[in-house]
Amino acid sequence: MKLFHKTLGEGQPLLILHGLFGSADNWQTLAKTFAEDFKVYLIDQRNHGHSPHSLEHTYDLMATDLYDLVAEEGIRDFALLGHSMGGKTILRFAQQYGFLIDKMIVADMGIKSYPPHHDEVFAGLFAVDVERCESRQQAEQRLSLHLTDAGTRQFLMKNLYWKEPGKLAWRFNLQVLFDQRGEMMKEIPPVNIDIETLFIRGGRSKYILDEDMPAIKALVPNATFDTIESAGHWLHAEEPQIFLDKCLAFLKT
């Protein structure tokens, strides 16, 4: 699959992969700072943003998508940064194509399987019924019946656009993401990754617990861990400067 992407800056390539319901646009502001030192690739994963939709959504396929982009661009010795779903994508990519990678940063995602926990988000998104919504305001009102957190609603609403005059649509492939949600919760296969990797977690997030670290270290022996205590799962949006500082310190070492 040919993924949509855009580039900023010059230097060593840094490829950034967003999480579930996200897009490359979510990283635009941070990318401008990264681009002072790197050639940044902002990538939309399959079924998200401007990339093609598919009936399949697995980490093996997303890793292959990323390889196809890397091969087409002719790049190697690059750094990878992935948040949440994007974190597992780059870990799976590293298991298969590690020889291409210099360093990796995994933002608030572990290697284990997770129980389904997006039920309210999916319920809210399906409640919007974009085919019948007459305005963005009406869409957000319907979303708010299931999601009380304004920040989460605004994050999701960034994916809503006017497909044609009078007709709204989601940029992500909602039905497939719902159907394939079990695939996104799966653990990473037990294949060692011999790449220097920084795992950054949010102190208010439960995606990487203290007891998860030994298993991560066993799979990724060159892993180090850092925590942004004041942040939750969307640590790059909640504490962007702290996140940037930690990433750049690691990438430039």
PENOR-V177596 format. One record per helix or strand of 2 or more residues. SS is the DSSP state (helix for helix, strand for strand). FROM is the first residue (numbers start at 1). TO is the last residue. Records with the same first field share a line. If there is no record, write none. Layout:
SS = FROM-TO + FROM-TO
//
This chain:
strand = 5-8 + 12-17 + 38-43 + 78-83 + 101-107 + 160-164 + 167-170 + 196-202 + 223-228
helix = 24-34 + 59-73 + 85-100 + 119-128 + 136-144 + 150-157 + 174-179 + 181-184 + 210-219 + 235-238 + 240-252
//
